[in-house]
């Protein structure tokens, strides 16, 4: 069986395919919550948990890269946030980062897996 060539940009996203697949499977199990009627005026801030399957997978992926000593501090400096805030995002389960921080964390993770560390 011959393999088809993939465009250069597609190979980057294929790295995240297992994470996206796991998140989609988890989200599909929770679809009944999305279909229930919503109360008016209940604009609650989203918190990490079973309602955020993609964040859970991403947090697990980034935690595996943060095992070496000092890597959390370097990532926090790269993001421009205190180390405690990064701890809240990944382990505290009390808050989620905004879109800009999430994209920067995704960029850092992709570069780290590519052999480059932008936080040094």
C-alpha positions as CSV (number, residue, x, y, z in Angstrom):
1,X,0.0,0.0,0.0
2,X,1.5,3.3,-1.0
3,X,1.2,6.3,1.2
4,X,-0.1,9.6,-0.1
5,X,2.1,12.7,0.3
6,X,0.8,15.2,2.8
7,X,1.1,18.9,2.4
8,X,3.7,20.6,4.7
9,X,1.1,22.3,6.9
10,X,-1.0,19.2,7.3
11,X,1.7,17.2,9.0
12,X,1.8,19.8,11.8
13,X,-1.9,19.2,12.6
14,X,-1.6,15.5,12.2
15,X,0.6,15.5,15.3
16,X,-2.5,16.6,17.3
17,X,-4.9,14.0,15.7
18,X,-4.9,11.6,18.6
19,X,-5.7,14.4,21.1
20,X,-8.5,15.8,18.9
21,X,-9.9,12.3,18.5
22,X,-9.9,11.6,22.2
23,X,-11.6,15.0,22.9
24,X,-14.2,14.4,20.2
25,X,-15.1,11.0,21.7
26,X,-15.4,12.5,25.1
27,X,-17.5,15.4,23.9
28,X,-19.8,13.1,22.0
29,X,-20.7,11.3,25.2
30,X,-21.7,14.6,26.8
31,X,-23.9,15.8,23.9
32,X,-27.1,15.5,26.0
33,X,-25.9,18.4,28.1
34,X,-25.6,20.6,25.0
35,X,-29.2,19.8,23.9
36,X,-30.8,20.7,27.2
37,X,-32.6,24.0,27.5
38,X,-30.5,26.8,28.8
39,X,-31.6,29.2,31.5
40,X,-31.8,32.9,30.5
41,X,-29.1,35.1,32.1
42,X,-26.8,32.3,33.3
43,X,-23.6,33.4,31.7
44,X,-21.1,31.5,33.8
45,X,-17.4,31.4,33.3
46,X,-16.3,28.1,31.8
47,X,-14.3,26.0,34.3
48,X,-12.0,23.1,33.4
49,X,-13.7,19.7,33.9
50,X,-15.8,17.2,32.1
51,X,-17.3,20.0,29.9
52,X,-13.9,20.9,28.5
53,X,-12.5,17.7,26.9
54,X,-10.2,19.3,24.5
55,X,-8.6,21.4,27.3
56,X,-8.2,18.3,29.4
57,X,-6.3,16.5,26.6
58,X,-4.2,19.6,25.9
59,X,-3.3,20.1,29.6
60,X,-2.2,16.4,29.8
61,X,-0.1,16.8,26.7
62,X,1.6,20.0,28.0
63,X,2.1,18.5,31.5
64,X,4.2,15.7,30.0
65,X,6.5,18.2,28.4
66,X,6.8,20.1,31.7
67,X,8.4,17.3,33.7
68,X,12.0,18.4,33.5
69,X,13.1,20.7,36.4
70,X,12.6,24.4,35.7
71,X,10.5,23.9,32.6
72,X,7.3,25.4,34.2
73,X,9.2,28.5,35.2
74,X,10.6,28.9,31.7
75,X,7.2,28.4,30.1
76,X,5.6,30.9,32.5
77,X,8.2,33.5,31.6
78,X,7.7,32.8,27.9
79,X,3.9,33.4,28.4
80,X,4.5,36.5,30.6
81,X,2.4,35.1,33.5
82,X,3.3,34.1,37.0
83,X,4.2,30.4,37.6
84,X,1.3,30.2,40.0
85,X,-1.1,31.2,37.2
86,X,0.3,28.4,35.0
87,X,-0.2,26.0,37.9
88,X,-3.8,27.1,38.2
89,X,-4.4,26.5,34.4
90,X,-2.8,23.0,34.4
91,X,-3.3,21.5,37.8
92,X,-5.6,23.7,39.8
93,X,-8.6,23.1,37.6
94,X,-9.9,26.5,38.7
95,X,-9.5,28.6,35.5
96,X,-8.9,28.5,31.8
97,X,-6.4,30.7,29.9
98,X,-7.7,33.1,27.3
99,X,-7.3,32.5,23.6
100,X,-4.0,34.3,23.2
101,X,-2.3,32.3,26.0
102,X,-3.8,29.1,24.7
103,X,-2.4,29.7,21.3
104,X,1.0,30.6,22.7
105,X,1.0,27.4,24.8
106,X,0.1,25.4,21.6
107,X,2.9,27.1,19.7
108,X,5.4,26.3,22.6
109,X,4.2,22.7,22.7
110,X,4.6,22.3,18.9
111,X,8.1,23.9,18.9
112,X,9.1,21.8,21.9
113,X,8.1,18.6,20.2
114,X,10.0,19.8,17.1
115,X,13.2,20.0,19.1
116,X,13.2,23.8,19.7
117,X,12.5,25.5,23.0
118,X,11.3,29.1,22.7
119,X,11.3,29.6,26.4
120,X,15.1,29.5,26.8
